[in-house]
Amino acid sequence: MVLDTRNSNKSNKRLHAVDICRGLALLLMIEAHISQSVGWVSNWSRTMAAPFFLIVSGLSYDLFLSSRIKTEVKKYLFLESLFRGFFVYTIPLIPYIIVGLFFIFYSSFLTGNGYKIDIFHWGVFQIIGVGYVFGLFVPNNLKSKILITISTFIITYIITNFFQETLYFLMTGPFPLFPWIGYFLFGRVAYELYQNKHLKDDTTLLSFSIVILIISLLIFETFTKDFTSSTRNQFPMFLLLSSIDLFIFSLLIRYVDNKHIYFSLMNPLEKLGGICFTAYYIHLLIILTIQKSCTNFFNYYPSAISNLINFIIVAVALVQIEKSWRDYNYAFGFEWLIRKGTDKMLKLSKVYL
């Protein structure tokens, strides 16, 4: 477990760029889950949504650490990270288990087919949870984080080719732990780049991100050339998606956080970014409701129009829900449950430790 108490003024600074990036990740998720596809728009959204979400979560994790390092005892910081990770991992499993139990009943008694629930069901939130649980064991410096991020792809190759039967539980679900944890870890690399003394101003950081993006694009064009969701577990695609995210983050740092160029559209985006975990599940329910109740209506329109209508309805609904819920401190939302659960566990641990 390695901590680094830096004196940089950046470390405790709240970054609008992070919440806006979370909001952008949520918009990508919305577009990715709308059933009416619109060519490259839907393809790009499906391809970028989950990696973007994980990278921003990794960046947020290091911001969380930087805000706690100077004020908390080391063992309690470790426990807070552990408890947060536990709740991020387990809370999303509850609906999965409930739905799984329904299918077990349905499969066993009505169809005679088998159905099982995977305890290690790797999704975006489970990967974020693991990132929090083991986060403090990652040395807090740029070189170590880069090496560990790259090593996730080496581990993926080793498991896939030599230990697939033994370690299969690490490779299940829609987003297997390896190599997808690499996206979360790259978010931590992005934070190190933001803090790095050699990238001391926003112009240098933005220029560096452009260079990295160009290099990543050249590597992608040389080895892959397939910008689809099926290639996201390949290293060239990982480099490209990560560099795109780093470029967007650097752009927002320069123009929003430092130059204070702030468009009115960014405010609801930033607010939604603050509750992106909760908004993720709400948007799924809204999309499901729309699809179930308005299927015949959308059949009369081209896919592009149907897609746009769906997107606007979901986005506007989320903005209105956030506005109404804000006065109640987002009580019983995902973030609220994580915060309350972590606080309770910390209080108990301080009594017994």
Secondary structure as GFF3:
##gff-version 3
##sequence-region A 1 353
A	DSSP	alpha_helix	16	33	.	.	.	ID=ss1
A	DSSP	alpha_helix	39	68	.	.	.	ID=ss2
A	DSSP	alpha_helix	74	90	.	.	.	ID=ss3
A	DSSP	alpha_helix	93	106	.	.	.	ID=ss4
A	DSSP	pi_helix	107	111	.	.	.	ID=ss5
A	DSSP	alpha_helix	124	133	.	.	.	ID=ss6
A	DSSP	three_ten_helix	135	137	.	.	.	ID=ss7
A	DSSP	alpha_helix	142	162	.	.	.	ID=ss8
A	DSSP	three_ten_helix	168	171	.	.	.	ID=ss9
A	DSSP	alpha_helix	177	195	.	.	.	ID=ss10
A	DSSP	three_ten_helix	197	199	.	.	.	ID=ss11
A	DSSP	alpha_helix	202	223	.	.	.	ID=ss12
A	DSSP	three_ten_helix	229	231	.	.	.	ID=ss13
A	DSSP	alpha_helix	235	252	.	.	.	ID=ss14
A	DSSP	pi_helix	253	258	.	.	.	ID=ss15
A	DSSP	alpha_helix	266	274	.	.	.	ID=ss16
A	DSSP	alpha_helix	276	293	.	.	.	ID=ss17
A	DSSP	alpha_helix	295	298	.	.	.	ID=ss18
A	DSSP	alpha_helix	303	326	.	.	.	ID=ss19
A	DSSP	alpha_helix	334	352	.	.	.	ID=ss20
###
